[in-house]
């Protein structure tokens, strides 16, 4: 396992966990997360695969907003489960960038 700094981001054909140190995709199984959280992360990634096009376009703003809201919820859950020994970021589809603190996102 590489470092204790990860971020959540969906991309085609990968799991939604990335090692921040080198930007390499990881597996939810590499993290000390509950089985339920792992399952939810994989469901979120599957939603991305079925919802976004190759151009990262969504069928509607509503679908994108719902996807983003679920990602932010999962980000909070992962941060809580991993605790303060981990730094957990999130790649916002709406903002088009990685954030490390929830205060970086618009409300």
Legacy VTK file of the C-alpha trace (Angstrom):
# vtk DataFile Version 3.0
C-alpha trace
ASCII
DATASET POLYDATA
POINTS 107 float
0.000 0.000 0.000
1.298 3.406 -0.958
1.182 6.203 1.637
-1.885 7.307 3.502
-3.107 9.871 1.016
-5.832 8.949 -1.455
-8.555 10.622 -3.426
-11.872 9.434 -4.769
-12.409 9.803 -8.496
-14.322 7.801 -11.061
-12.900 6.872 -14.429
-13.744 4.197 -16.965
-12.653 0.670 -16.149
-11.154 1.483 -12.745
-12.181 1.513 -9.141
-12.786 4.979 -7.650
-9.689 5.061 -5.420
-6.435 6.732 -6.446
-3.135 7.037 -4.615
-2.324 10.744 -4.402
1.431 10.163 -4.323
1.592 8.907 -7.894
-1.941 9.135 -9.326
-2.155 5.374 -9.733
-5.542 3.740 -9.387
-6.066 1.485 -6.416
-8.625 -0.937 -5.118
-11.218 -0.393 -2.428
-9.959 -3.662 -0.954
-6.607 -2.014 -0.160
-8.272 0.290 2.346
-9.485 -0.468 5.876
-13.113 0.272 5.003
-16.298 -1.549 5.910
-17.746 -3.965 3.358
-20.771 -1.673 3.023
-18.640 1.354 2.185
-16.643 -0.645 -0.355
-19.891 -1.769 -1.950
-21.214 1.789 -2.089
-17.998 3.054 -3.692
-18.194 0.371 -6.379
-21.866 1.181 -7.019
-20.930 4.851 -7.395
-18.236 3.917 -9.926
-20.745 1.773 -11.839
-23.110 4.733 -11.924
-20.345 6.786 -13.514
-19.733 4.106 -16.138
-23.417 4.067 -17.068
-24.087 7.790 -16.730
-21.203 9.718 -18.242
-20.189 9.556 -21.879
-16.632 9.300 -23.174
-16.575 13.114 -23.201
-17.555 13.136 -19.509
-20.915 14.577 -20.445
-24.032 13.614 -18.517
-27.521 13.132 -19.927
-28.798 15.913 -17.685
-27.617 18.384 -15.087
-29.802 16.559 -12.584
-27.937 13.271 -13.134
-24.605 15.033 -12.713
-25.812 16.798 -9.555
-27.014 13.493 -8.070
-23.739 11.771 -8.957
-21.756 14.598 -7.354
-23.910 14.583 -4.215
-23.349 10.839 -3.820
-19.602 11.278 -4.338
-19.437 13.976 -1.682
-21.443 11.812 0.719
-19.088 8.882 0.113
-16.080 11.160 0.544
-17.331 12.070 4.017
-17.974 8.432 4.836
-14.495 7.347 3.718
-12.872 10.209 5.614
-14.772 9.194 8.737
-13.908 5.495 8.447
-10.225 6.048 7.700
-9.770 8.636 10.417
-7.231 11.377 10.909
-4.232 9.224 9.921
-5.398 9.430 6.303
-5.693 12.398 3.980
-8.635 11.827 1.660
-9.418 14.017 -1.319
-12.241 14.079 -3.818
-12.273 14.831 -7.534
-15.341 16.964 -8.195
-16.898 16.365 -11.595
-18.710 19.701 -11.374
-15.666 21.712 -10.344
-13.324 19.712 -12.580
-10.645 19.523 -9.913
-9.456 17.656 -6.840
-10.295 19.068 -3.427
-8.979 18.083 -0.022
-11.293 20.019 2.259
-15.102 20.178 1.972
-14.898 23.944 2.441
-13.269 24.135 -1.011
-16.583 23.209 -2.643
-19.360 25.713 -3.250
-22.399 25.277 -1.051
LINES 1 108
107 0 1 2 3 4 5 6 7 8 9 10 11 12 13 14 15 16 17 18 19 20 21 22 23 24 25 26 27 28 29 30 31 32 33 34 35 36 37 38 39 40 41 42 43 44 45 46 47 48 49 50 51 52 53 54 55 56 57 58 59 60 61 62 63 64 65 66 67 68 69 70 71 72 73 74 75 76 77 78 79 80 81 82 83 84 85 86 87 88 89 90 91 92 93 94 95 96 97 98 99 100 101 102 103 104 105 106
